[in-house]
C-alpha cells in the first residue's frame, strides 16, 4: 500500500493483514516440513535411532527453529503418532460398521493401529510409554490420551450394539468397562510385539489368533454376565 509521509514523499507500507497472513503461512509450511521429516525418519530408522539434528536438516530448518515448533524429540513423536492414531481410528470405525460378527467389528476398530505397530514396533512402544508415563501437562500427550478414550468409546459402542442385538440389558458403566478391557488387550498385544525385539526369548510375538480368542472371551463374559442378571 502506498502512502504520503509527512514530507510529502510516497512510501510503500506493507499491509499488516497481508504480512500477518504471510507469517502464518510460513509458520505452517515450516511446521509441515518438520512434521513430514519426523514422520519419514521415524518410519525409516525407528524412533530411538533418529536425532533432532537429522529432523531439522531434512526439514531444512535451523535446530533452534525446530524447537520453536516442538520442544523435544518426544513431542515430535507424539505429534506424529497422534495424527496417525487419529486417522487409524477414523478408518477403523468406518470398517467396523461393515462387520456382522462382534469380534470382527472390534478388531476392525483397532486393525489400523495393529498394522502400524507391526511395521515399527519400537515406535509404537515408545508412543505407548509416553502416553502412560509422560508428563501430564504435555499438550500432545493429552491429545494422545484423548484418542485412547475415543478408541475405548468406539469399542464400547460395538459392544453395546451387540448387547442390543441379543436383547441383553446392560449399563453404560459396564459397557465402558468392557470397552476398556478390549483396548487393554490390544495395548498389551502391541507391547508384547515390541518386547520381542529386545529379548528374543521373551513372550512369543503377537499372534492374531490369540488376540481374537482374548476378545471373544471378553465379549462372551460381558454378555453372559448381564444375560444371567436379566
Backbone bond lengths (Angstrom), bond angles and torsions (degrees), N, CA, C in turn:
res aa  C-N    CA-C-N  psi(-1)  N-CA   C-N-CA  omega(-1)  CA-C   N-CA-C  phi
1 X - - - 1.461 - - 1.522 108.62 -
2 X 1.356 118.67 134.22 1.464 123.29 -179.14 1.524 109.91 -99.22
3 X 1.332 115.60 137.37 1.462 121.13 177.94 1.524 108.57 -137.71
4 X 1.340 117.58 164.75 1.458 122.53 175.85 1.516 108.03 -102.76
5 X 1.355 116.63 127.15 1.459 119.21 -179.03 1.528 110.02 -81.32
6 X 1.358 115.83 -174.70 1.462 120.75 -175.88 1.525 112.62 -64.98
7 X 1.323 117.25 -20.06 1.461 120.89 -179.11 1.526 111.75 -96.74
8 X 1.326 116.88 7.64 1.441 120.61 178.09 1.515 114.33 82.58
9 X 1.355 117.58 12.95 1.463 121.15 -179.50 1.522 110.02 -96.81
10 X 1.349 115.01 146.54 1.472 119.98 176.92 1.518 109.59 -79.30
11 X 1.318 115.70 136.17 1.463 121.35 175.29 1.520 108.24 -133.32
12 X 1.346 114.89 149.50 1.461 120.67 176.61 1.517 107.70 -97.82
13 X 1.300 116.60 119.18 1.465 122.27 -179.42 1.519 108.39 -112.99
14 X 1.310 116.74 126.47 1.453 120.67 -177.91 1.528 110.00 -71.57
15 X 1.302 115.14 131.85 1.457 120.43 177.56 1.525 109.00 -63.31
16 X 1.351 116.64 125.62 1.471 119.90 -176.38 1.516 112.16 -61.72
17 X 1.330 116.63 -36.41 1.460 119.30 179.46 1.520 110.91 -64.90
18 X 1.344 115.79 -43.15 1.466 120.02 179.29 1.530 110.87 -64.49
19 X 1.360 114.84 -42.75 1.467 118.50 179.67 1.517 110.78 -62.43
20 X 1.337 116.32 -42.92 1.462 119.79 178.30 1.509 111.69 -62.85
21 X 1.356 115.05 -37.83 1.458 118.70 178.01 1.514 112.06 -63.44
22 X 1.341 116.58 -40.57 1.463 119.96 178.41 1.515 111.39 -66.25
23 X 1.341 116.44 -41.06 1.469 119.28 178.17 1.527 110.70 -61.05
24 X 1.323 115.89 -45.47 1.466 119.43 179.59 1.532 110.58 -61.51
25 X 1.329 115.84 -41.88 1.461 119.53 -179.70 1.533 111.12 -65.05
26 X 1.332 116.44 -42.36 1.466 119.71 178.17 1.517 111.49 -63.29
27 X 1.323 115.58 -39.76 1.467 119.57 178.58 1.525 110.79 -63.78
28 X 1.324 116.71 -43.06 1.462 120.10 178.99 1.518 110.89 -63.83
29 X 1.325 116.27 -40.80 1.456 120.06 -179.52 1.532 111.02 -64.12
30 X 1.327 116.57 -42.30 1.466 119.96 178.30 1.524 110.62 -65.31
31 X 1.326 115.73 -43.39 1.466 118.93 178.40 1.515 110.84 -61.09
32 X 1.326 116.86 -42.11 1.463 120.40 179.73 1.525 111.23 -63.98
33 X 1.329 117.26 -39.34 1.475 120.21 178.75 1.517 110.88 -65.74
34 X 1.331 115.93 -42.06 1.472 119.89 178.40 1.519 110.49 -63.94
35 X 1.324 116.06 -45.26 1.469 121.06 -179.99 1.521 110.26 -61.00
36 X 1.340 116.76 -45.04 1.465 120.62 -179.02 1.530 111.20 -65.78
37 X 1.331 116.74 -41.22 1.461 120.36 179.80 1.526 111.11 -63.81
38 X 1.328 116.68 -44.39 1.468 120.45 178.49 1.523 110.71 -62.71
39 X 1.321 116.97 -43.65 1.461 121.14 179.40 1.518 110.88 -58.82
40 X 1.326 116.71 -47.08 1.464 121.37 -177.96 1.522 111.62 -65.11
41 X 1.322 116.35 -45.47 1.470 119.61 -176.63 1.525 111.98 -69.69
42 X 1.328 117.85 -39.92 1.463 119.34 176.80 1.526 110.28 -61.48
43 X 1.333 117.17 -38.16 1.463 121.08 179.77 1.523 111.34 -70.94
44 X 1.328 117.11 -37.43 1.462 121.03 -176.56 1.527 113.05 -76.84
45 X 1.325 116.79 -44.01 1.460 120.39 -170.32 1.516 114.57 -113.42
46 X 1.315 117.47 -17.11 1.458 119.95 -173.59 1.517 110.17 91.71
47 X 1.318 115.80 146.51 1.464 121.87 -173.68 1.528 112.75 -54.91
48 X 1.332 117.94 -48.47 1.461 121.41 -173.87 1.521 112.50 -63.04
49 X 1.333 117.76 -31.95 1.463 121.41 -174.98 1.519 113.73 -84.18
50 X 1.312 116.94 -10.38 1.470 120.95 -176.04 1.524 110.19 -91.18
51 X 1.326 116.75 141.83 1.457 121.57 175.36 1.531 109.70 -112.67
52 X 1.327 115.43 157.54 1.461 118.74 178.34 1.532 110.55 -66.27
53 X 1.324 117.11 -27.94 1.470 119.90 177.37 1.525 109.80 -63.60
54 X 1.324 117.01 -43.37 1.463 119.95 178.44 1.530 111.13 -61.57
55 X 1.318 115.45 -39.26 1.463 119.50 -179.58 1.524 110.51 -65.81
56 X 1.335 116.97 -45.18 1.464 119.85 -179.29 1.526 110.75 -65.43
57 X 1.341 117.93 -37.33 1.461 120.33 179.47 1.525 110.97 -66.56
58 X 1.323 116.89 -43.39 1.460 118.69 -179.82 1.525 110.82 -68.48
59 X 1.322 116.73 -35.05 1.457 120.53 178.92 1.525 112.27 -77.10
60 X 1.351 116.26 -10.01 1.469 122.55 -179.16 1.526 111.24 60.74
61 X 1.335 114.87 46.67 1.465 120.71 174.02 1.526 108.03 -133.14
62 X 1.314 116.25 156.75 1.465 120.17 176.56 1.522 110.00 -69.62
63 X 1.332 115.64 154.41 1.466 119.83 -179.41 1.524 110.93 -58.33
64 X 1.319 116.53 -40.06 1.462 119.79 179.03 1.511 112.01 -63.12
65 X 1.326 115.96 -35.37 1.466 120.24 177.99 1.518 110.32 -65.97
66 X 1.316 116.47 -42.57 1.473 120.25 179.56 1.520 110.41 -56.07
67 X 1.326 116.49 -43.87 1.463 119.13 -175.19 1.527 112.94 -74.81
68 X 1.321 117.34 -8.12 1.454 119.16 171.41 1.533 110.58 -78.47
69 X 1.311 116.12 -21.32 1.464 120.78 -179.14 1.527 112.20 -101.15
70 X 1.316 117.02 -26.92 1.464 122.18 176.99 1.521 107.35 -148.71
71 X 1.316 117.33 127.20 1.457 120.72 -172.34 1.524 113.68 -76.09
72 X 1.335 117.81 -13.82 1.461 120.69 -176.60 1.523 110.16 -163.45
73 X 1.325 115.46 170.76 1.466 120.20 175.90 1.521 110.22 -66.17
74 X 1.311 116.66 -34.07 1.471 120.43 177.01 1.522 110.29 -59.98
75 X 1.328 115.91 -44.08 1.460 119.47 -179.74 1.526 110.80 -63.38
76 X 1.337 116.75 -37.99 1.463 120.10 176.47 1.528 111.12 -63.37
77 X 1.322 116.02 -41.57 1.464 119.87 177.39 1.523 110.83 -59.16
78 X 1.324 116.08 -46.13 1.463 120.13 -180.00 1.526 111.21 -63.56
79 X 1.325 117.14 -41.43 1.462 120.57 178.32 1.523 110.64 -59.97
80 X 1.328 115.94 -47.97 1.472 120.98 -177.01 1.516 111.03 -65.63
81 X 1.323 116.62 -48.84 1.469 119.28 -174.38 1.524 112.43 -76.40
82 X 1.321 117.95 -26.37 1.465 118.69 173.27 1.523 110.25 -61.87
83 X 1.321 116.27 -43.18 1.461 119.93 -179.86 1.525 111.01 -65.69
84 X 1.330 116.68 -41.68 1.466 120.12 177.60 1.524 110.48 -65.76
85 X 1.315 116.52 -40.29 1.465 122.40 178.81 1.534 109.52 -60.95
86 X 1.334 115.70 -45.08 1.465 120.74 -178.48 1.536 110.91 -60.90
87 X 1.329 115.61 -46.90 1.470 119.09 179.42 1.524 111.16 -65.32
88 X 1.333 116.81 -39.68 1.458 121.11 179.81 1.519 111.36 -62.38
89 X 1.333 115.80 -41.88 1.464 119.68 -179.00 1.530 110.51 -65.53
90 X 1.318 116.61 -44.03 1.472 119.79 179.40 1.522 110.77 -60.11
91 X 1.329 115.99 -44.96 1.463 120.49 179.48 1.521 111.31 -65.33
92 X 1.330 116.61 -42.80 1.455 120.99 -178.35 1.513 112.98 -64.27
93 X 1.313 117.00 -41.22 1.469 120.83 179.58 1.529 110.01 -64.13
94 X 1.329 116.74 -40.56 1.466 119.87 178.37 1.527 111.00 -62.43
95 X 1.325 116.97 -44.89 1.461 120.57 -179.16 1.525 111.25 -68.60
96 X 1.323 116.69 -32.50 1.458 120.79 -178.39 1.520 111.30 -60.43
97 X 1.326 116.43 -36.37 1.468 120.72 -177.82 1.528 112.21 -64.93
98 X 1.320 116.67 -17.51 1.462 120.98 -178.64 1.530 112.81 -88.78
99 X 1.335 117.77 -6.90 1.467 121.74 -174.78 1.522 111.30 -93.21
100 X 1.333 115.70 136.63 1.464 121.07 177.87 1.530 111.76 -88.75
101 X 1.322 117.35 -31.88 1.463 121.54 -179.33 1.523 109.77 -87.40
102 X 1.324 117.41 136.06 1.454 121.00 -174.92 1.525 112.15 -62.91
103 X 1.334 118.54 -40.21 1.463 120.15 179.77 1.528 110.17 -68.08
104 X 1.328 117.24 -40.60 1.462 119.97 175.51 1.527 110.69 -59.78
105 X 1.330 116.10 -39.24 1.465 120.37 179.63 1.531 110.97 -65.80
106 X 1.325 117.12 -41.56 1.463 120.87 177.47 1.530 110.68 -63.43
107 X 1.313 115.62 -45.03 1.469 119.59 -179.85 1.523 111.19 -65.56
108 X 1.320 117.08 -33.16 1.466 119.84 178.73 1.522 110.90 -62.86
109 X 1.340 116.76 -36.91 1.467 120.11 179.21 1.529 110.76 -61.38
110 X 1.322 116.90 -41.15 1.470 120.84 -173.71 1.517 113.55 -101.50
111 X 1.336 118.31 -4.36 1.467 120.69 -176.28 1.525 113.18 -55.67
112 X 1.348 119.93 -44.80 1.468 118.69 178.72 1.527 112.50 -61.60
113 X 1.324 116.89 -34.53 1.469 120.61 177.51 1.523 110.10 -65.31
114 X 1.323 116.57 -43.78 1.463 121.14 -179.72 1.522 111.38 -65.30
115 X 1.331 116.77 -39.71 1.469 119.95 179.48 1.523 110.63 -65.08
116 X 1.326 116.82 -42.66 1.460 120.45 178.96 1.524 111.12 -63.39
117 X 1.326 116.14 -41.52 1.467 120.61 179.87 1.523 111.56 -66.21
118 X 1.317 117.02 -32.17 1.463 120.88 -179.28 1.528 111.17 -68.60
119 X 1.329 117.17 -30.88 1.462 121.12 -179.19 1.526 110.93 -72.00
120 X 1.317 117.41 -46.46 1.459 122.56 179.44 1.525 109.55 -134.33
121 X 1.337 117.39 77.75 1.474 119.95 -177.23 1.520 113.47 -57.14
122 X 1.349 117.27 -35.54 1.467 119.25 -177.89 1.518 111.47 -67.16
123 X 1.334 117.29 -33.21 1.462 119.98 177.01 1.525 111.13 -67.68
124 X 1.338 114.60 -43.49 1.470 119.36 179.05 1.521 110.50 -62.58
125 X 1.334 116.73 -39.67 1.461 120.45 179.70 1.530 111.23 -66.00
126 X 1.343 116.62 -39.81 1.467 120.21 178.52 1.529 110.24 -64.51
127 X 1.317 116.18 -39.54 1.462 120.76 178.63 1.525 110.22 -65.51
128 X 1.319 116.52 -45.75 1.465 120.09 177.03 1.526 110.77 -57.55
129 X 1.331 115.53 -44.65 1.473 120.34 -177.57 1.525 110.70 -59.81
130 X 1.321 116.91 -42.89 1.457 119.63 -179.40 1.531 112.06 -68.84
131 X 1.328 117.02 -35.41 1.459 119.36 177.55 1.526 111.42 -66.27
132 X 1.330 116.00 -37.95 1.463 120.13 -177.05 1.525 111.98 -80.86
133 X 1.329 116.90 -44.37 1.466 120.22 -171.67 1.526 114.15 -113.11
134 X 1.316 117.99 0.37 1.463 120.43 -177.37 1.518 112.82 -69.14
135 X 1.332 115.31 173.08 1.459 122.23 -179.10 1.523 110.19 -68.32
136 X 1.311 116.88 130.16 1.461 121.22 -176.36 1.526 112.57 -62.41
137 X 1.327 116.61 -30.89 1.458 119.97 -176.85 1.529 112.87 -80.42
138 X 1.322 117.75 -7.52 1.455 121.37 -178.81 1.529 110.24 -67.51
139 X 1.337 115.75 120.94 1.468 120.27 -174.80 1.520 112.34 -61.19
140 X 1.316 116.93 -44.14 1.466 119.14 -176.62 1.521 111.76 -72.09
141 X 1.340 116.22 -27.74 1.459 118.63 173.70 1.521 109.43 -66.42
142 X 1.320 116.54 -42.44 1.466 120.37 179.30 1.529 110.49 -60.58
143 X 1.326 117.16 -38.12 1.462 120.26 176.88 1.524 110.53 -63.06
144 X 1.334 116.34 -42.88 1.457 120.48 -179.96 1.522 112.30 -63.74
145 X 1.339 116.25 -42.61 1.462 120.43 177.36 1.526 109.72 -62.69
146 X 1.329 116.17 -37.94 1.458 119.69 176.95 1.522 111.74 -62.18
147 X 1.324 117.31 -37.18 1.466 121.18 177.89 1.528 111.01 -67.63
148 X 1.325 115.98 -35.73 1.473 119.32 175.27 1.527 109.56 -61.69
149 X 1.325 116.67 -44.55 1.466 120.32 179.51 1.534 110.62 -62.56
150 X 1.324 116.83 -39.28 1.463 119.61 177.48 1.525 111.27 -64.36
151 X 1.327 116.67 -38.41 1.464 120.31 178.45 1.520 110.76 -65.87
152 X 1.324 116.34 -44.13 1.464 119.90 177.36 1.529 110.73 -60.42
153 X 1.329 116.26 -39.05 1.465 120.07 179.04 1.528 110.95 -66.51
154 X 1.344 116.59 -39.33 1.464 120.08 178.31 1.529 110.45 -64.31
155 X 1.318 117.20 -40.05 1.469 121.25 177.29 1.531 110.38 -66.03
156 X 1.322 115.95 -40.24 1.466 120.19 178.02 1.523 110.78 -62.71
157 X 1.335 117.05 -37.47 1.465 120.36 178.28 1.524 111.15 -61.65
158 X 1.329 116.33 -39.42 1.471 120.52 178.34 1.525 109.78 -63.50
159 X 1.322 116.56 -44.14 1.465 120.94 -179.59 1.532 111.13 -66.38
160 X 1.315 117.04 -40.20 1.466 120.32 179.07 1.525 110.40 -63.86
161 X 1.331 116.94 -40.25 1.462 120.55 178.86 1.523 111.01 -64.01
162 X 1.327 116.71 -38.78 1.465 119.93 179.02 1.527 110.73 -67.87
163 X 1.329 116.28 -39.28 1.463 119.42 177.79 1.525 110.52 -61.74
164 X 1.318 116.70 -43.16 1.476 119.67 178.00 1.523 110.93 -63.45
165 X 1.319 116.24 -40.81 1.470 119.99 -178.95 1.522 111.39 -61.57
166 X 1.343 116.42 -35.25 1.462 120.70 -178.93 1.527 112.16 -90.08
167 X 1.309 116.82 -1.03 1.451 119.41 -179.50 1.510 113.53 73.80
168 X 1.322 117.03 24.68 1.464 121.97 179.86 1.523 108.72 -94.34
169 X 1.326 116.34 126.14 1.465 121.41 178.89 1.527 108.66 -88.32
170 X 1.316 116.04 126.61 1.457 120.07 -178.90 1.526 108.92 -134.86
171 X 1.301 116.78 -174.47 1.466 121.06 -179.33 1.520 109.79 -120.66
172 X 1.322 115.94 159.51 1.463 120.96 179.72 1.529 110.70 -61.64
173 X 1.336 116.57 -39.11 1.465 119.80 -179.76 1.520 111.23 -65.04
174 X 1.331 116.38 -40.97 1.465 119.96 -179.23 1.525 110.97 -67.38
175 X 1.319 116.83 -41.31 1.460 120.67 178.49 1.527 110.05 -63.78
176 X 1.323 116.60 -42.80 1.456 120.97 179.45 1.536 110.83 -62.09
177 X 1.321 116.66 -42.71 1.473 120.59 179.41 1.518 110.97 -64.31
178 X 1.318 117.29 -40.23 1.463 120.65 179.65 1.524 110.41 -66.66
179 X 1.339 117.21 -38.86 1.459 120.21 176.70 1.516 111.74 -61.82
180 X 1.331 116.18 -39.66 1.467 120.40 177.74 1.531 110.76 -66.78
181 X 1.316 117.02 -35.02 1.467 120.52 178.43 1.519 110.82 -65.29
182 X 1.322 115.81 -40.47 1.465 119.50 178.04 1.523 109.94 -62.93
183 X 1.334 116.45 -46.56 1.463 118.54 -179.37 1.522 111.00 -64.35
184 X 1.315 117.93 -35.75 1.468 121.18 178.73 1.526 110.63 -61.81
185 X 1.325 116.80 -40.06 1.470 120.65 178.22 1.524 109.97 -63.66
186 X 1.327 117.07 -41.05 1.466 121.33 178.73 1.524 110.15 -66.79
187 X 1.329 116.60 -43.63 1.469 122.51 179.16 1.534 109.96 -57.41
188 X 1.322 117.02 -45.17 1.460 121.14 179.87 1.524 110.98 -66.42
189 X 1.325 116.91 -36.09 1.459 121.04 179.09 1.528 110.59 -62.76
190 X 1.331 116.62 -42.14 1.467 120.87 178.02 1.532 110.67 -65.73
191 X 1.323 116.73 -43.10 1.465 120.92 179.97 1.524 111.24 -63.45
192 X 1.329 116.95 -38.47 1.464 120.86 179.34 1.527 110.82 -63.54
193 X 1.320 117.12 -38.90 1.463 120.82 179.08 1.520 110.71 -61.74
194 X 1.327 117.08 -41.81 1.456 120.69 179.97 1.515 111.35 -70.24
195 X 1.332 117.88 -34.40 1.468 121.58 -177.95 1.517 111.92 -63.40
196 X 1.303 117.97 -33.18 1.467 120.69 -178.04 1.526 111.74 -70.13
197 X 1.343 118.08 -18.07 1.463 120.01 178.22 1.521 110.60 -68.05
198 X 1.330 117.29 -40.18 1.459 122.09 -177.81 1.525 112.60 -85.93
199 X 1.324 116.83 -26.97 1.459 120.72 -176.40 1.523 109.64 -139.18
200 X 1.327 117.01 92.05 1.467 120.52 -178.38 1.522 113.44 -58.01
201 X 1.364 117.25 -19.99 1.455 120.15 -178.31 1.531 111.89 -92.74
202 X 1.330 116.77 3.31 1.454 119.41 178.75 1.515 109.10 -76.21
203 X 1.319 116.01 -167.95 1.461 120.27 -178.40 1.520 111.18 -50.32
204 X 1.320 115.46 151.70 1.456 120.25 179.62 1.513 110.48 -59.42
205 X 1.346 117.16 151.49 1.463 119.62 178.61 1.519 111.82 -58.15
206 X 1.305 114.83 164.29 1.452 121.21 179.90 1.517 111.35 -53.63
207 X 1.325 116.06 134.24 1.460 122.45 179.79 1.528 107.72 -120.04
208 X 1.337 117.87 112.85 1.470 119.94 -178.50 1.519 113.03 -54.80
209 X 1.327 116.54 -36.97 1.464 119.77 -179.86 1.523 110.78 -66.37
210 X 1.333 116.54 -36.30 1.459 120.21 179.79 1.529 110.50 -68.36
211 X 1.326 116.92 -41.52 1.462 120.02 177.59 1.525 110.45 -62.91
212 X 1.303 116.65 -40.17 1.467 120.28 178.06 1.529 110.89 -61.17
213 X 1.332 116.68 -40.95 1.468 120.27 178.67 1.526 110.54 -64.18
214 X 1.341 116.67 -40.83 1.463 119.98 178.77 1.534 111.18 -61.76
215 X 1.315 115.87 -44.11 1.460 118.89 -179.33 1.523 111.24 -67.14
216 X 1.326 116.73 -36.69 1.471 119.98 177.19 1.525 110.35 -62.24
217 X 1.329 117.29 -40.91 1.461 120.56 178.89 1.526 111.17 -64.98
218 X 1.344 116.77 -40.82 1.464 119.75 178.46 1.524 110.29 -62.84
219 X 1.323 116.60 -45.52 1.468 121.00 -179.59 1.518 110.88 -63.33
220 X 1.331 116.23 -49.40 1.461 119.81 -177.98 1.521 111.41 -61.90
221 X 1.326 116.52 -42.10 1.460 119.96 179.73 1.514 112.44 -66.09
222 X 1.312 116.54 -41.45 1.463 122.17 178.77 1.528 111.07 -62.03
223 X 1.323 116.92 -48.09 1.460 120.71 -177.32 1.527 112.18 -72.32
224 X 1.338 116.23 -39.63 1.467 119.58 -179.39 1.523 111.10 -64.90
225 X 1.319 116.80 -40.10 1.458 120.48 -178.64 1.535 110.76 -61.25
226 X 1.306 116.84 -44.21 1.466 119.44 -178.15 1.512 112.01 -78.69
227 X 1.321 117.10 -28.86 1.459 119.88 177.67 1.524 110.35 -66.31
228 X 1.351 115.64 -39.54 1.472 120.74 178.79 1.516 110.44 -65.75
229 X 1.348 117.19 -40.36 1.458 120.45 179.76 1.531 110.54 -64.83
230 X 1.311 115.28 -38.48 1.452 118.80 -179.82 1.537 111.01 -66.72
